[in-house]
Amino acid sequence: MASRKSRPERRQEPLSRERIVAAAVELLDTVGEGGLTFRALAERLATGPGAIYWHVTGKNELLAAAIDAVIAPTLAGDDTGTTPQEAIRSLALGVFDAIDAHPWVGTTLAQLPRTPGKSPMLRVFERIGRQVQALHVPEAAQFTAASSLLSYILGVAGQNAANTRAAQANTDQANTDRAAFLDAVATAWRELDPDEYRFTRDVAGQLREHDDRAEFVAGIDLILAGITAGRADGRTRP
């Protein structure tokens, strides 16, 4: 009787930096930045922590790589055939949506040490800066214009993600849809003291009906309008 040949063992996909980063993103999406440890990552990858250190030197490098992996798709498009304003809006919305889908990005960015030339957002800053130059902003004001746009994008996107996480962490709000939640806040605003909170009471109705994404784009347009107006009349300053 012929002996049965043993099947070769199924070869496991070799460990690589790309696999490690992808697993880190999955872990961050599941448990947040506090739950990302090399031990938890090693368990997910079915390997030892030492094997991970061969590809990544530490947690800060891993977090930076994870952010870069999340943001990279927003930079994949081609700006050819678009106006600088359209290119900036598209990039801004891409970053906004990426942070909305991965809320840990905003808080993690603020916690990472500032390493010269190694910021995960440096490529975003470069893309914005090139469009600022395409708008013919005076050279002395280009850094300010690009920095203001990047700060707005990260600030608003990060705050939006933080609000979402806070709502999800609250049992009552987690069981309440967005429209009902905004209606409750708007109603509370309308009941504020009219002398102390006149403006807040006046815009309560707009809060009830607003769309976060649309408001975000409107803010980008306001900044772009200021940049182009300053360029046109010579008032743009560093």
Secondary structure, DSSP 8 states (H G I E B T S, - for coil): ----------------HHHHHHHHHHHHHHH-GGG--HHHHHHHHTS-HHHHHTT--SHHHHHHHHHHHHHGGGG-S--TTS-HHHHHHHHHHHHHHHHHHSTHHHHHHHHS---TT--TTHHHHHHHHHHHHHTT--HHHHHHHHHHHHHHHHHHHHHHHHHHHHHHHSHHHHTS-HHHHHHHHHHHHHTS-TTTSHHHHHTHHHHHH--HHHHHHHHHHHHHHHHHHHHHHT----
